[in-house]
């Protein structure tokens, strides 16, 4: 198991949301709707004999603001705790991330609002994800 395997597993789970692009690298020019997967922290030795490491990722979901109402409705659907567009449901659809983890949990959504990248303004939300692996 590697951090790249965990990122790939998260991207694979997110790809179950129709029309959502994923990026395991922070893009210079995002093409929304897009989920960007970034590693935030690693907690080592959470169990005896190095039996558990907790990887905390932030997944930033970007939606285009061409139409504010449509963008907000789309972001609302991604933020729902269930349904075909739910980020939480998609990420937790394979709790092992293709065999690379023991468990994965979306623990929080935060920073719902506008974000400026370059000269473009997007609607965005951050999802906190905990991945339990060895």
HUURWO-V242379 format. One line per field, one symbol per residue. phi: phi as a letter, one per 40 degrees, with the letter a starting at -180 (. if undefined). burial: + if it has 16 or more other C-alpha atoms within 10 Angstrom, else -. A space follows every 50 residues. Layout:
# HUURWO-V242379
phi->???
burial->???
This chain:
# HUURWO-V242379
phi->.bccccdccccccccccdgccbbcbcccbcbccabbbbcbabbcfcadff cabbbbbbbcbbbcbdbdcccccccccccdcahcbccdcccccbccfggc bcaabcbabafcicabbgbbbbcaabbcbbbbab
burial->-----++++++++++++--+++++-----+-+++++++------------ -++++++++++++++-----++-++-+++-----+++++++++++++--+ +-++++--+--+---------+++++++++++++
